[in-house]
Each structure stands twice: as structure tokens, then as C-alpha cells.
Amino acid sequence: MDLSHWIERHARFAPGAVAIRFEGRDISYAQLAQRVGSAASALAARGVRQGDAVAYLGLNHPAALVLVFACARLGAMFVPLNWRLAPPELARVVADCPPRVLLVEAAFSNTLPGGTDIKALESNDAEAPAPVGTEEMPLLLCYTSGSTGAPKGVVLPQRALFWNAVNSTHMHDLTSADRILTTLPLFHVGGLNILTTPALHAGASVTLHPRFDPKAALETIERERITLTVLVPAQLTAMMELPAWKLADLSSLRMITTGSTIVPESFIRKVSARGVPVIQVYGSTETCPVAAYVRAPDALRKAGSAGIAALHCELKVVGEDGAELPAGRDGQILVRGPNVASGYWRAPEETARAFRGGWYHSGDVGHLDEEGHLYVVSRLKDLIISGGENIYPAEVESVLLECPAVEEACVVGRPDARWGEVVAAAVVLKAGCRMSEAEAIALFQGRIARYKHPREVRFLERLPRSALGKIQREAVRAAISEKR
């Protein structure tokens, strides 16, 4: 069976239950099933067949979710496009996987010409074609951010989304009674698959915002009695800065899920102080993304941990020789499971390298504790090697972040003729605070080894971030170079 049967079955069990709430309007499961069938018919009429790509460019909209299930029915691939990309970047993605149909929200019609308005999905009354999709057929083609090179298309088959939904159900104790708030962009697996598609698998209700607005998100949590939501640290920070945060009624929330970056224990505890458990999820586009997580009972006991391997997933930490490392030893994190991607689109060499031996080699560095909980410390590509010594940026950043005057910090390697690389830090100070470079460097005295100390500190107004709030280290390196 293909994934569209999720919606059809819920339409039979609870036809009037709200599947999606968007801009004040409710779409029931019966209506969603009808829209999926209509969209599948409309796509088929435009020549979409098994294996074809259907691309979507637009803000979060019910049409994007309809397309996921319509493509599943047809055995086609849904390609969500990052609306934050510049036209040349979008053009490269579309050239890499030319879609049979390109659907574009009206507001982006000039960004990527040649698309069809998403309203075309609703203008077909023909009978829905018979489902042909299977669990091994590619369904989702998500392009990575490309922060270190050309974007890669990650191919996720239908079975990956199914097992990801099962893992998410266990992570959140997800049921049909839950009310989900989705504010992360659906062009990212975090927005699409940490809670949104799992909620539709469970028969829950999804309140969908076109894009994140901290005030609107907080008001929605209170007004609609939201029970579960995913908020990355940058979003949570924006919400906590609102005057209404301290008095907002968050009693309906069973937990908040966060991730997408290394989340310090101090941050988890700061958010949890409002009485809501904050759980961390670990994964990547290649893992759909749920690979490891902390469950609510362990939220504070294991604050700072990325959790243990998901219910239907395996992970291990290995050294440079590929041998599994004991607890407490840092190495590369490997993931295996039915939720893992089948590879990269038209990139056999990259696929062979990243998915060798049946394991996905994440490029993340971390370790397991004695209980099997994962702690992520860095990315292999972020590793700084100075005079032959390995330096993990997170360790240096944690010292800076403990300073009350520091709002944000990012540590990168700067080329050096003598040492190969030396440590450089970009720091954002809190409003009204002042600090000199010498004072910042002095924070490290007696704290960590001298070779890990920054050789220079540059103060920036803000750190460059991706659409999901991830710090873009290449841009930080460029900003530091410009300031020199």
C-alpha cells in the first residue's frame, strides 16, 4: 500500500475529524482524502507517472501536504523547494531533477517562472487514478542546504516516511487526540516529518502556519490548546523574548521538541523552567529525520543529550578505523534503519561513500554514555585541527556562552601558516553589554587547554543562519575574514 491510504482510512474512521487547520479554516479527514484524490487526478492529467518529480515552491500550505499523499498514490516524487533560495539556486535544483509538474504559490511566480499555480490542484473533478505506489518507491526528494558545496538531493522512499512516523509516535506518545502546531518550513524534513506527517498517520490535528511568527505561535498554543510542537532553538529564543512568554498559558503542551543543532543543557533547562518538558531529537535529512530522541520522562535527567536510538533505528559511534567505540569516546555517528534514505539523487559516488556497509555515515561527532544516550559535540567538517590537535568547536563555544554578556557564539578554524588552523570566534553580545577581544580571550584562562583558546574574537551584530536557524559556519568564516 502507498501512504495515501493513511488519509483514506482516517476518512472512514473519523470523517469529520479535523486533519489540518490553516488560516482559520478546517479541513476534515474526509475533505483531505477528497483533495488528495483530486490532486492525484490533476497530476495524472498533466502526465505525471511513476518515478516522475512534482516540485512545489511556496510557504507552508495544505497543498504541500496534499501533494505528498497524491505523489505517494501515483508512485511519484514530491520535491519541496526552499523558498528562501535565490533564483539561480532554485534553478540549479530544478535542473538537477527536472519536474514533470512545477507548482508555485502566486507570491513566488516571479522567483521561478514557468510554474503552475497551486489552485490548479483543486480544479480537477475527474476520478482519482488507481494507486500504484509501493513502500520502496521514492516519495520525497529533499535537497540539503548546500552550505559546504552544491546541494544534494536526498531520496526518501515511502517506507522511510512510514517508519519515521512510527518512531515519532513512540517519541511523542502521539495519538489522534493530539493537536499539533507546525511552524517550521515544510521544505525541510524537520517541518514535514518530525511531527506533521506522523500526526496525519495517527489521525491527529495539524495547525499549519505559513511561516513562523513568534507572537502568532504563542497565541495559537494558548487559543487552540496545542499539545505538541517542534521549535528549533532560534524559534524558542524569539518566543522567550516576548513579554507574553512568562505569563502565557502553556498548560496544554505535553512537550516541546527541539533539535536541528547542538542544543546546550543550559538552554533545555531555561525553556523547561516554564513547566513544559523539552525533548531533543537527533537526525538529518538522510534519516527522515528521526534517528534518536529523548522522551519526556528523561527530559531533565538527560538534558543536553540527543537521546537514544529511535524505536526502529540503530546507531553506533565509530573511530577512524570504523571500529565501534566504548561509552565516553567521541567518534563519528552512524545510523541504520528502515527510515534511512536510499541514497542521493544521481550521485552514485556520494551515495556509496555516505551509505557504505549498510550504515549512514552522518559526519557528526559524538559519544554514547553508559546508558546509551547520545551526545553530539560537533560535525566532522567543523573539526579544527591545529598543530595536529583536534578541537571541537562546541567545547570552545560553551565557554563563551557561559558568560552573561554573550548572546551567541560560533567558533571556526582560520588558516594559519604555522599551525595549519587556529581557533577564531564570532560573538554576539547581549543588548547593552560591552566586551573587548582581550576580555573574551581571558574567559578561557584555566578553563580549557591553551591550544583551544581563540587567537582572535570578532564581535558581530548577528550570526548568519539558515532557514532552520542553523549557524552557517562558512558565512561566519567569511565575516571574520572581512573584519580582519
N, C-alpha and C positions, 0 to 999 in steps of 0.2 A: 504494500500500500504506500501511497505517497502522503506527504504531510498535510495535504488539503483535507484529508479525512478527519483531522483533529476538529476542524471547524464544522464539518458536516455532522459529526457525531454530537458535538455540543449543541448544534442547532436542533437536534432531535430530542436530546435530554432536557434542555432548558432553552427553548427558542426565544423567550423573551428576556433572558438574562443579558445584561449589558456586557458586550465584549470590549468596545472602545468608546471612550468619551473624548470628544475633540471639539474645542471652541464652543462649549455649551450644548453640544448635540450628542445624543447617544446612538450608538449603532449596536443593535442586538446581535446575538449569535446567528439568528435566522437571517437577519439582514446582511451580516458579514458573509455568510455562506452564499447568499444570492450574489453579492458583489464579486466574490471570488469566481463564481461560475461565469458571470458576465464578463469579467476581465479575461478569463481564460478563452472565452469565445472571441472577444475582441482581438486578443493577441494572435489567436489561431487564424483569424480572418486576415491578419497582416502578415501571414506567412511564418509565424513562429512555430518551430518544430523542436523535437527532442534535440538537446545539445546546443540550441541557439541561445544567444545572450539577449537579455532585456535590461536596458540601463535606465536608471532613474536619477534625475537631478532636481533636488528641491529640499525644502525644510521638512521636518517631521510632519507626516500627513498620513491619514488612514490608507491612502492609496499605496503607500510604500509597503505596508503590511499585506494589503490585498494582493499586490504583485508577488510577494514572497510565495504565497499559497497558490496563486494562479500558475506561477512558474513551476512549482512542485507538481501540480496536476499535469502540466504539459511535458515535464521532463526537461525544462529549460533552465537557464541560469539567470538569477537576479543579480544585477551589478549596481549596487548603490554608489553614487558618485559624491565625492566630498565637495559640497557647495562652497567651501572656503578656499578651494584651489583657484589659482589664476587660470584664465582661458587657455594659455599654452600648456599648462599642466593637465588640465582636463582633456585637451586634445590628444596628448600623449597616451593617456589612459584609454580613451576611446579607440585610438589607433592600435593599441596593443590587443584589444579584444573588441572588434567592431560589432556593435549590437545590431540585431535584426530590427529591433524597435528601440528608439530612444524617447523616453517620456520626460518632459521638462515642465516644472512648475512655471507659471506665467512670469513670475518675478525674475526668473533666470533665463528667459528666452534669448536675451542678447549675450549671455555668457557663453552659451554653447548652441549656436544656431543649428537648425535642421531637425530639431526635436518636435515631438507631438505633444500637445497639451494633455495633462493628466485627465482632463474631463472626458477625453475620448474613451476612457475605460468604462464610463457609465452610459455610453450611447449605443450599446450593443444589446439587443434583446434576443439574439439567436441562442439556441440551446447550447449549454456548455458541452464541450467535447469530452469524450470518454477519457478518464485518467489513464496515463501511460507511465507516469513517474514511478521510480523504484528507489529503495533506500540507498543504493550505491551510485545513483546518478548525481552529478554535480548540481548543486542548487544555488549556492552563494559564492560569488566571486568578489572578494573584498581586497582592495588594494591597500597595502601598508603605507605608512606615512611618507616613506622615502626620504627620511631625514639624513641618511648616510649614502644616498645614491638614488637610482631610478626606482620608482615604486614597483613592487612585485604583487602580482595577483595571487591571492591565496584561494585555493579551490576547496570548498567545504561541501561534501556530499550531504544528501538528505539525512543519512544516518547520523552524521555529526550533530546536526541540529536536534535530532530526537534524543540522543544520549546526553547532549548538553542540557536539554530540558529536564531529563531525569535527574541529572546531577544538581541542577538548580533547585528542583523540587525538594531534594534532600537538604540542601544548604539552607533553604529558607522555610522549611516545613510548609511549603506552598500548597494552598487549597483553592477551591472555587470561591470561597468566601473572601479571599484577599482582594484588596483594592490597590493597584499598582500605579505609581506615578513615574512616567518616563519623560525625562528632560534631556538626556544625552542624545546626540545625533544618531539617527538610525543608519547612517553610512558607516558606522563603526560597530564591530561585533559587541562591544560593551553595551551600547544603547539598544541594539537589536536583540542580543541573546543572553545577557545576564539575567534579565527578568521579563522582558517583553514577550518574546516567543514562548518561553516557559509558562508565562501566565496564560497565554492562549491555549497551550497544551492542557493546562489544569482547569480551564473554564473560568478563570478569574476575570476581573475587570481591569482594563488598562486606561488610565487617563493620560492622554498624549498631549504634550506641549510642543508647539512648532519649534521652539528653541528655548534655551534656559534663560529664565529671568528670576533672580533670587527672591524678589518680593512676591511674584506670582506663584512660585513654587511653595513658599512658606504659607501663603494664603490658601493654596489648594490643599495642602496637607491638613490644615485645620478644617476647612469647609467640607471637604469630601471624605474626611476621616480615613486618609490614606494609611495603609498598614505596612507597605513595603516600598522602598525606593532605592535607586542606585545614584549616589552622588560622589563624584571624584573630589579629592581634597580641595581643588581650586573652587569648585562649586560650594562646598561646605564652608570654606573661608568667606566667600561672598555672602552667604546666608548669615553666618555668625556676626558679620559686621553690621547687619541690620539692627536698628533699635528694637524692632519687634521680636528678635530672636529670643531674648531672655524670658519674655512673658508668653511666647506662643504656646498654644496647646498642642503638644506633640504626643499626647497620651494614646492616640490611635496607632502610632508607629510601633510595630513589633521589633523592628531593627532597621538600621541604615547600612547598606552595603557600599563599601568603598574599595578603591584599587586604582589601577592604571599606572601607578608609580610606586616607588618605595614610600611607605607611609610610616612615619616615626611613631613609636609608642606614645610619646607625649601628645601627639595630635589626636590619636584614638581616645586617650583619656580626657582630653579637652572637650571633644564633642560628646563623649559619653556622660559628661557632667550634667547634661540636660536630661538625663534619665532614660536615654534610648541606647540600647546596645548597638555598637558599631562593629560590624564584622568586615574582615578584609577578604577579598577574592584575588587569586593569582591566576594568570593565564595570558594568552596572547591571541592575535588573530588566528594563528595556526592551531590553537586549541579550542576555538569556537565561542567563548574563551575559557569556560570554567574548567580549570585543571586542579586547583586546590582552594580550600577555604577554611575559615574559622566559623564555627556555628555559635549561635547566640549564647549558650551557657558558658562558653570559653572566651567570650569577647574581651573581658578584662583580665582574666587569668593569663591569656596568651596575647595581650595587647602588643602589637608590633610584629606578630607572626602573620605569615600569609596562609597559615592553616596546614591541614594535612591533605593528602591526595584525595580527590573527589571520589564519590562512592563508586563510580565506574571509570576509574582512571588510575594510572600508576605514575609515580615519579621517583627519580633517584638522582643523587649528586655524584658526579664522577670527576676524577682528576684528569690531567693532560694525557695520561696513558689510557683513558677510558675505563679504568678500574673504579668500582664503586667505593666511595669514601665513607669513613665512620662518622658518627654523630660529632658535630662541632667543627668539622673540617670543611672549609669553603671549596667549592668546585662548580662546574657547570651543571645546570639543572636540565634534566632530560625528562620528557613526558611521553607516555604511551597510553592509548585508549581508543575506543570507537568514536570519540568526539574529536579526534585529531584530523587535520586536513589531509587530503590525498596528495597534496603537493602544490607546486607553484605553476601558474598558467604559462605554458610554452617555455618552461625554463627547466629542462631535464637535469642540467648540471647543478643548479641551485637546489633542486628537489633532492637529488642524490646526496648532496652534502648535508642538507639540513635534516633529512629524514632517514639517515643511514642506520642500518641494523634494526629497523622497526621502531626506533625512538626518534622523537622530535628533539633536536638539539637547540635549545632555546636561546643560547647566547647570554643567559642570565647567570649570575654568580650568586651562590647562597649555600646554606648548610641546613642540615636537619638537627633538631635537638634529640634528646634521649626518648622523647615521646613521639617522634616522627613529625613534629611540626616544622614547617619550612620557614626559614628566614632569608629573605632576599637582600643582598648587600650591594649589588652593582650589576652592570652589564659588562660582558667581556669587552665589548667595543669601547666602553668608558674607562676601562682599566688604564691607569697611568703607570708607566714603567720608567722609573728614574734611577739611573745608575745601577740597573739590574734589580732593583727592589720594586715589588708590586704594591701599588697604592690604590685602594678602593675609594672613590670619591665620597661615598656615603659616610664613611668614617670621619673624614675631614669636615664634611658639611654638618655633621651632628654637633661638632664643637661650636661652630659658628651659630647654629640655630638655638643653642642653649643660652646665648647672650640675649638679654631682654631687649636690646636695641635693634636686633636683627629680625627682619620680617621674613626674608627669603635668602637662600644662598645656593650657589651652584659652583662646583669645583670641576675644573677641566685640566688637561695637560697642555702645556705650552712647549713647543720645540725649543731645545737648548743644545748648543754646540757641545758642551762638556758632558752633560748628564743624559742626553737624548730627549728627555722631557723633564720639566719641573712643574710643580703644582701652582696653578693660578686660580683665584677665586673671584666670583662676581657676587656682590652683596647688595641687597635692597634693604634699606633701613626703615624702621617704623616711622610714621609721621612724627615730626618734632624732635627726632633723635639725630645725634651727630656722632661721628666716629672717624678717626684718621686711619690711614693704612697701617701705621705703626701700632695703633691700639688694637686693630683687628688681628694682626700677626701675633701680638702679645698674648692673645687668648689661648694660644696653643702651648705656651711655655709650661712644661711639666705635664702636659696632657697626653700627647702622642709623640712618637719618635720624630726627631728633628727633620729627617728626610721627607716626612709627610707634611711639614709646615708649608703653607703657601709662600712662594717667593714674591708674589705681588697680589694685591687685592684692589679690585676696581669697584666703585660704587655706581650702581645703575638705578634708574627710576623704576624699572620693572624688568623681570626676566622674560625672554621670548618663550612663548608656549604654543603647543599645537592645539587643535580644536578640542581635545580632551583634557587640556591642562597640563600635558607633559612638557617638561622643560626641554627645549631644543638646544642641545649642547653645542651643536655646530654653530648655531647662531650666537651662543654665548661666547664661543671662541672668537668669532668674528668681532663681536662687540668689544671684547677685551683687547684685541689687536688694534682696533680703531682708537681706543682710548690711550694706547701706549705712546 
